[in-house]
Amino acid sequence: MCRSTVAISAPGKVLLAGGYLVLDRDHTGLVFGLDARLHVHVQQLPTSPSVELSEIIVRSPQFNDAEWRYGYRATEDQGGIEVVQLKGHSTSTQSRNKFVETALAYALSYVSAVSSADFGSTSITIVADTDYYSHPGSNNCPSPTRFVNFNVPLSEAHKTGLGSSAALVTAFTAAVLTHYLDPSQIALNSESGRARLHNIAQAAHCAAQGKVGSGFDVAAAVYGSCVYRRFSSSVLEILGEVGSNGFARRLRAVVEDSHPSNKWDMRIDKSAAVMPHGLTLLMCDVDCGSESVGMAKKVLAWKKENHEEATLLWATLQKGNEDLARELQRLSQGCNSIPQDYKNLSDIILTIRSLIREMSAKAEVPIEPIVQTDLLDACSQIDGVVGGVVPGAGGFDAIALLVRDKAVASLQEFLRTYSTSSNVESGPVVGQVRLLGVKQEMEGLMMEDPDVYADWMR
């Protein structure tokens, strides 16, 4: 059977408000998609009539030796499809890619549960927009090229914190399912199809991480910008491991939300995430990412040990986050021809930052490190820069700024000569800061023209 070639992309994300709070169903996060996208291209491998191959090759050609070859087999008792990396046949020196491997196993297992598809041999190519990774030695101007050869092993690439793993798993599972299944079974342009893609991406991403996270990053990858309230972790706790008895059956129930008692209960409100005309969300890369998992553990440990104090602080932060979303909505409803007053928006951002620094100090976690505080304060002094935050879990990932369109050139000029204050005594030092070529993106998963990636295919 000849299957069509497909290409699907998913956006990056920035959790503008709701870092750590979004882990708790009592709170929400304001997340914006970003127009830096991660792309997955899937095509059938040609073989001669007398040759039958059962191999899936995954390549990430922007990185050195980034190729993984997988065999697959159906397990007994509806255990799904197990995939095994074929190291003896691989030219890659990379270790296991747990996100690719898990996403592939989950996607093939779901296909096996709903169809009798013969997987055959398939080539999968992953391509990332330039700004997903830092470019040592580059200037602070946005890259003029959408896709570049990073010319380093994947393990040595510096992420900018735009949500590459969630975008990867989401685009990967969506592309594989779209390649193997009939449009009547899965479709991006239907509400039910998008919901199923969301559910399987959440399941695969959590399995690859080894924990059930909040899921805001996958939600943004599927749906784009939104106000997000997380799902109950019990939805995914019934799955078990790939290969265990009945895994494919349980996975199908989770993906199709057909379990009688375990229902998806997240809330995704796209109408509540808007950006006013004339205002743009920009990201500045400081090329010094953080380990958000370790930071989250420390914050949650502090919250558990100081329940009353933490509950009050989180409630105050939630109000500030809701104020931010409401103010963005109010400004969006104004007349485009009348200049807007952003003072209230700026004050709300400063209040949120103050509360974040308070939590950072109490939990002894560098959510807004001093070098990031200096950078945010300096950028906020530029006329037309309304304010900014260290988004999500904080640390040394790229900062997010709300900037009036007319001020972008001034911001770029300022960053050309910016350097860390000399009185910083410890911790990472921020050198040259690069303004990423990304802005807010309202849309989530998108079908793409497969021919766009011709230069990266072989």
C-alpha positions as CSV (number, residue, x, y, z in Angstrom):
1,M,0.0,0.0,0.0
2,C,1.4,3.4,-1.0
3,R,0.9,6.0,1.7
4,S,1.0,9.8,1.2
5,T,3.9,11.9,2.4
6,V,2.8,14.2,5.2
7,A,4.4,17.1,7.1
8,I,3.1,18.6,10.3
9,S,4.5,21.4,12.5
10,A,3.8,22.4,16.1
11,P,4.6,25.8,17.7
12,G,6.9,26.5,20.6
13,K,5.5,28.0,23.8
14,V,6.1,30.6,26.4
15,L,4.3,30.4,29.8
16,L,3.9,34.1,30.3
17,A,2.2,33.8,33.6
18,G,1.5,30.8,35.9
19,G,4.9,29.2,36.3
20,Y,4.7,26.5,39.0
21,L,1.1,27.4,39.7
22,V,0.0,25.6,36.5
23,L,1.1,22.3,38.2
24,D,-2.0,22.6,40.4
25,R,-5.5,22.3,39.1
26,D,-6.6,25.1,41.4
27,H,-4.7,27.5,39.2
28,T,-4.2,28.4,35.6
29,G,-1.4,29.4,33.2
30,L,-1.4,32.0,30.5
31,V,0.5,30.4,27.7
32,F,1.3,31.8,24.2
33,G,2.3,29.7,21.3
34,L,5.4,31.0,19.4
35,D,5.9,31.0,15.7
36,A,9.1,29.1,16.0
37,R,7.9,25.6,14.9
38,L,9.2,22.1,15.0
39,H,8.5,20.1,11.9
40,V,8.1,16.4,11.2
41,H,8.1,15.0,7.7
42,V,7.0,11.4,7.2
43,Q,7.3,9.4,4.0
44,Q,7.2,5.7,2.9
45,L,10.6,4.3,2.1
46,P,10.8,2.9,-1.5
47,T,11.6,-0.8,-1.8
48,S,11.7,-3.3,-4.6
49,P,8.8,-5.7,-5.0
50,S,10.9,-8.6,-3.9
51,V,12.2,-6.9,-0.7
52,E,10.2,-6.4,2.5
53,L,11.7,-4.1,5.1
54,S,10.4,-3.4,8.6
55,E,12.4,-0.5,9.7
56,I,11.7,3.1,10.7
57,I,14.5,5.6,10.2
58,V,14.3,8.9,12.1
59,R,16.7,11.7,11.2
60,S,17.4,15.1,12.6
61,P,19.7,16.4,9.8
62,Q,20.5,19.8,11.4
63,F,22.7,18.0,13.9
64,N,25.8,15.8,13.5
65,D,25.1,12.1,13.3
66,A,21.5,12.4,14.5
67,E,19.9,9.3,13.1
68,W,18.0,6.6,14.9
69,R,16.9,3.3,13.2
70,Y,14.1,1.3,14.8
71,G,12.7,-2.1,14.4
72,Y,9.2,-2.9,15.7
73,R,7.0,-5.8,16.7
74,A,3.5,-6.4,17.8
75,T,3.3,-7.8,21.4
76,E,0.9,-10.4,22.7
77,D,-2.3,-9.7,24.5
78,Q,-2.9,-6.3,22.9
79,G,0.2,-5.0,24.5
80,G,0.8,-2.5,21.6
81,I,3.9,-2.1,19.4
82,E,7.3,-2.3,20.9
83,V,10.1,-0.4,19.1
84,V,13.8,-1.3,19.5
85,Q,16.7,0.9,18.4
86,L,18.8,-1.0,15.9
87,K,22.2,0.2,17.1
88,G,24.1,-2.2,14.9
89,H,22.7,-0.7,11.8
90,S,22.9,2.9,12.9
91,T,25.5,5.5,11.8
92,S,24.5,7.6,14.8
93,T,26.7,7.9,17.9
94,Q,23.8,9.4,19.8
95,S,22.4,7.7,22.9
96,R,18.7,6.8,23.0
97,N,16.3,9.6,22.1
98,K,13.6,8.8,24.6
99,F,11.1,11.4,23.2
100,V,11.3,10.0,19.7
101,E,11.3,6.4,20.8
102,T,8.3,6.9,23.1
103,A,6.3,9.0,20.7
104,L,6.9,6.3,18.0
105,A,5.8,3.4,20.2
106,Y,2.7,5.3,21.4
107,A,1.7,6.3,17.8
108,L,2.2,2.8,16.4
109,S,0.4,1.2,19.3
110,Y,-2.6,3.4,18.7
111,V,-2.6,2.7,15.0
112,S,-2.5,-1.0,15.8
113,A,-5.5,-0.6,18.1
114,V,-7.7,1.1,15.5
115,S,-6.6,-0.5,12.2
116,S,-4.8,-3.4,10.6
117,A,-2.2,-1.1,9.0
118,D,1.0,-2.7,7.7
119,F,3.7,-0.3,8.9
120,G,6.3,-1.3,6.3
121,S,9.4,0.9,6.2
122,T,9.2,4.6,6.9
123,S,11.5,7.6,6.9
124,I,10.8,10.4,9.5
125,T,12.7,13.7,9.3
126,I,12.7,16.2,12.1
127,V,13.5,19.9,11.4
128,A,13.5,22.7,13.9
129,D,13.1,26.4,13.2
130,T,16.4,28.2,13.9
131,D,15.4,29.9,17.2
132,Y,14.8,26.6,19.1
133,Y,18.6,26.6,19.8
134,S,21.2,29.2,20.7
135,H,23.9,30.1,18.2
136,P,27.2,30.7,20.0
137,G,29.0,33.6,18.4
138,S,26.0,34.9,16.5
139,N,24.9,38.6,16.8
140,N,21.7,39.7,18.5
141,C,19.7,40.0,15.3
142,P,17.1,37.4,14.3
143,S,18.4,34.7,12.0
144,P,17.6,35.3,8.4
145,T,17.2,31.6,7.7
146,R,14.3,29.4,8.9
147,F,16.3,26.2,9.1
148,V,20.1,26.1,9.7
149,N,22.7,23.4,10.2
150,F,23.7,23.7,13.8
151,N,26.8,21.6,13.1
152,V,27.0,20.1,16.6
153,P,25.7,16.8,18.1
154,L,22.2,17.1,19.5
155,S,23.5,16.5,23.0
156,E,25.7,19.7,22.7
157,A,23.0,22.0,21.4
158,H,21.8,24.7,23.8
159,K,18.0,25.0,23.9
160,T,16.5,28.4,24.2
161,G,13.5,27.1,26.3
162,L,10.8,27.4,23.7
163,G,9.4,23.9,24.5
164,S,11.1,21.7,21.9
165,S,10.3,18.4,23.6
166,A,6.6,19.1,23.7
167,A,6.5,20.4,20.2
168,L,8.5,17.4,19.0
169,V,6.3,14.8,20.5
170,T,3.1,16.6,19.4
171,A,4.2,17.1,15.8
172,F,5.8,13.6,15.7
173,T,2.7,11.7,16.9
174,A,0.4,13.8,14.7
175,A,2.5,13.2,11.6
176,V,2.8,9.4,12.2
177,L,-0.9,9.0,12.8
178,T,-1.8,11.1,9.8
179,H,0.6,9.1,7.7
180,Y,-0.8,5.7,8.7
181,L,-4.5,6.4,9.4
182,D,-7.4,7.3,7.2
183,P,-8.6,10.9,7.5
184,S,-11.9,9.6,8.9
185,Q,-9.9,8.2,11.9
186,I,-7.8,11.2,12.6
187,A,-7.9,14.8,11.2
188,L,-6.4,18.0,12.3
189,N,-9.3,20.1,11.0
190,S,-11.9,18.4,13.2
191,E,-12.4,19.1,16.9
192,S,-12.5,15.4,17.7
193,G,-9.3,14.7,15.7
194,R,-7.4,17.5,17.4
195,A,-8.6,16.3,20.8
196,R,-7.3,12.8,20.1
197,L,-3.9,14.2,18.9
198,H,-3.8,16.2,22.1
199,N,-4.5,13.2,24.3
200,I,-1.9,10.9,22.7
201,A,0.7,13.6,22.7
202,Q,0.1,14.3,26.4
203,A,0.4,10.5,27.2
204,A,3.6,10.1,25.1
205,H,5.2,13.2,26.5
206,C,4.5,12.3,30.1
207,A,5.8,8.7,29.5
208,A,9.0,10.1,27.9
209,Q,9.6,12.5,30.8
210,G,8.9,9.7,33.3
211,K,6.3,11.8,35.1
212,V,2.8,13.3,34.6
213,G,3.5,17.0,34.1
214,S,1.0,19.8,33.9
215,G,0.7,19.5,30.1
216,F,0.5,23.2,29.3
217,D,3.3,22.9,26.7
218,V,1.6,20.1,24.8
219,A,-1.7,22.0,25.0
220,A,0.0,25.0,23.4
221,A,1.6,22.8,20.7
222,V,-1.8,21.4,19.8
223,Y,-4.1,24.4,20.2
224,G,-1.9,27.4,20.2
225,S,-2.2,30.3,22.7
226,C,-4.6,29.7,25.6
227,V,-5.4,30.0,29.2
228,Y,-4.8,26.5,30.5
229,R,-6.0,24.5,33.5
230,R,-4.3,21.1,33.9
231,F,-5.8,17.6,33.7
232,S,-6.0,15.2,36.6
233,S,-3.0,12.9,36.6
234,S,-5.2,9.9,37.2
235,V,-6.2,10.1,33.5
236,L,-2.8,8.7,32.5
237,E,-2.0,6.6,35.5
238,I,-4.1,3.7,34.2
239,L,-1.9,3.2,31.1
240,G,1.0,1.2,32.3
241,E,4.0,0.3,30.0
242,V,4.1,-0.4,26.3
243,G,4.0,-4.2,25.9
244,S,2.0,-4.8,29.1
245,N,-1.2,-6.8,28.7
246,G,-4.0,-4.6,27.3
247,F,-1.8,-1.5,26.8
248,A,-3.1,-0.8,23.3
249,R,-6.7,-1.1,24.5
250,R,-6.1,1.2,27.4
251,L,-4.2,3.7,25.2
252,R,-7.2,3.8,22.8
253,A,-9.5,4.5,25.6
254,V,-7.3,7.3,26.8
255,V,-6.8,8.8,23.4
256,E,-10.6,8.6,22.5
257,D,-11.6,9.6,26.0
258,S,-13.9,6.6,26.2
259,H,-13.0,5.3,29.7
260,P,-16.2,5.3,31.8
261,S,-14.6,7.0,34.9
262,N,-11.3,8.4,33.8
263,K,-12.1,11.5,31.8
264,W,-9.9,14.3,30.5
265,D,-10.8,17.3,32.6
266,M,-8.3,20.0,31.4
267,R,-9.7,23.4,30.4
268,I,-8.3,25.2,27.3
269,D,-9.7,28.7,26.8
270,K,-8.3,30.2,23.5
271,S,-10.4,33.3,23.7
272,A,-8.7,34.4,27.0
273,A,-5.2,34.5,25.4
274,V,-4.9,37.5,23.2
275,M,-2.3,40.1,22.3
276,P,-3.3,43.7,21.6
277,H,-2.7,45.3,18.2
278,G,0.6,47.1,18.2
279,L,2.1,44.9,21.0
280,T,4.4,42.0,20.3
281,L,5.7,39.2,22.6
282,L,9.4,38.8,21.9
283,M,12.1,36.5,23.4
284,C,15.7,37.3,24.3
285,D,18.1,34.3,24.4
286,V,20.7,34.4,27.2
287,D,22.2,31.0,26.1
288,C,22.3,29.6,29.6
289,G,19.3,27.2,30.1
290,S,18.1,25.8,33.4
291,E,17.0,22.3,34.6
292,S,13.3,23.1,35.3
293,V,12.6,19.6,36.7
294,G,15.0,20.0,39.6
295,M,13.7,23.6,40.2
296,A,10.1,22.4,40.3
297,K,10.9,19.7,42.8
298,K,12.4,22.3,45.2
299,V,9.5,24.7,44.8
300,L,7.0,22.0,45.5
301,A,8.9,20.8,48.5
302,W,8.9,24.3,49.9
303,K,5.1,24.6,49.2
304,K,4.5,21.3,51.0
305,E,6.6,22.3,54.1
306,N,5.1,25.8,54.2
307,H,1.5,25.1,53.2
308,E,-0.3,28.1,54.6
309,E,2.3,30.6,53.5
310,A,2.7,29.1,50.1
311,T,-1.1,28.9,49.6
312,L,-1.5,32.6,50.3
313,L,1.4,33.5,48.0
314,W,0.1,31.3,45.2
315,A,-3.4,32.8,45.5
316,T,-2.0,36.3,45.2
317,L,0.0,35.2,42.2
318,Q,-3.0,33.7,40.6
319,K,-4.9,36.9,40.9
320,G,-2.0,38.8,39.3
321,N,-1.9,36.3,36.5
322,E,-5.7,36.7,35.9
323,D,-5.2,40.5,36.0
324,L,-2.6,40.2,33.3
325,A,-4.9,38.2,31.0
326,R,-7.8,40.5,31.6
327,E,-5.7,43.6,30.9
328,L,-4.4,42.1,27.6
329,Q,-8.0,41.4,26.7
330,R,-9.1,45.0,27.6
331,L,-6.3,46.5,25.5
332,S,-7.3,44.2,22.6
333,Q,-10.8,45.6,22.5
334,G,-9.6,49.2,22.1
335,C,-9.6,51.1,18.9
336,N,-6.5,50.4,16.8
337,S,-6.2,54.1,15.7
338,I,-6.1,55.4,19.3
339,P,-2.7,55.1,21.2
340,Q,-3.0,52.8,24.1
341,D,-1.9,53.5,27.7
342,Y,0.2,50.5,28.9
343,K,0.9,51.8,32.4
344,N,-1.6,49.4,34.1
345,L,-0.2,46.5,32.1
346,S,3.4,47.4,33.1
347,D,2.3,47.7,36.8
348,I,0.7,44.3,36.7
349,I,3.9,42.7,35.3
350,L,6.0,44.4,38.0
351,T,3.7,43.0,40.7
352,I,3.9,39.5,39.3
353,R,7.7,39.7,39.1
354,S,7.9,40.9,42.8
355,L,5.8,37.9,43.9
356,I,7.9,35.6,41.8
357,R,11.1,36.9,43.5
358,E,9.4,36.4,46.9
359,M,8.7,32.8,46.1
360,S,12.2,32.4,44.6
361,A,13.8,33.6,47.9
362,K,11.5,31.5,50.1
363,A,12.0,28.3,48.1
364,E,15.7,29.1,47.5
365,V,15.3,28.5,43.8
366,P,16.7,31.0,41.2
367,I,13.4,31.6,39.4
368,E,14.4,35.2,38.6
369,P,18.2,35.2,39.1
370,I,19.9,38.5,39.6
371,V,21.4,38.6,36.1
372,Q,17.9,38.1,34.7
373,T,16.5,40.8,37.0
374,D,19.2,43.2,35.7
375,L,18.4,42.3,32.1
376,L,14.6,42.7,32.6
377,D,15.0,46.0,34.4
378,A,17.4,47.4,31.8
379,C,15.1,46.4,28.9
380,S,12.0,47.8,30.7
381,Q,13.7,51.2,30.7
382,I,13.5,51.4,26.9
383,D,10.7,53.5,25.7
384,G,8.1,51.2,24.2
385,V,9.1,48.1,26.2
386,V,6.1,47.6,28.5
387,G,7.7,44.9,30.7
388,G,8.9,41.4,30.8
389,V,9.3,38.2,32.8
390,V,11.5,35.1,33.1
391,P,8.7,32.8,31.9
392,G,7.7,29.3,32.9
393,A,9.9,27.7,35.6
394,G,12.3,30.7,35.3
395,G,16.0,30.4,35.6
396,F,18.3,31.2,32.7
397,D,16.1,30.4,29.8
398,A,15.1,33.1,27.3
399,I,13.2,36.0,28.8
400,A,9.9,37.2,27.5
401,L,9.2,40.9,26.7
402,L,6.0,42.7,25.7
403,V,7.2,45.4,23.3
404,R,5.4,48.0,21.2
405,D,6.1,47.5,17.5
406,K,7.8,50.8,17.2
407,A,10.3,49.9,19.9
408,V,11.7,46.7,18.4
409,A,14.6,48.5,16.6
410,S,15.6,50.4,19.8
411,L,15.6,47.1,21.8
412,Q,17.8,45.5,19.2
413,E,20.2,48.4,19.3
414,F,20.3,48.3,23.1
415,L,21.1,44.6,23.2
416,R,24.1,45.0,20.9
417,T,26.2,46.4,23.7
418,Y,24.4,44.9,26.8
419,S,26.5,42.9,29.2
420,T,26.0,41.6,32.8
421,S,26.6,44.0,35.6
422,S,30.1,43.6,37.0
423,N,28.9,43.4,40.6
424,V,27.4,39.9,40.1
425,E,29.5,37.7,42.3
426,S,28.2,34.2,41.6
427,G,26.2,32.2,39.2
428,P,26.2,32.1,35.4
429,V,27.1,35.4,33.6
430,V,25.0,36.6,30.8
431,G,27.2,37.9,27.9
432,Q,25.7,39.1,24.6
433,V,22.0,38.7,24.5
434,R,20.3,37.7,21.2
435,L,16.8,38.9,20.3
436,L,15.1,35.7,18.9
437,G,13.2,36.0,15.7
438,V,10.0,34.8,17.2
439,K,6.7,36.3,18.4
440,Q,3.4,35.0,19.6
441,E,1.5,32.5,17.6
442,M,-2.2,31.9,18.0
443,E,-2.4,28.6,16.0
444,G,-1.3,25.2,17.1
445,L,-0.7,22.1,15.0
446,M,-0.6,22.8,11.2
447,M,-0.3,20.8,8.1
448,E,2.7,21.8,6.0
449,D,3.8,21.4,2.4
450,P,6.2,18.5,2.3
451,D,8.2,20.1,-0.5
452,V,9.4,22.8,1.9
453,Y,11.8,20.3,3.4
454,A,13.4,19.1,0.2
455,D,16.8,20.5,1.0
456,W,16.9,18.4,4.2
457,M,15.8,15.1,2.7
458,R,18.2,12.6,1.2
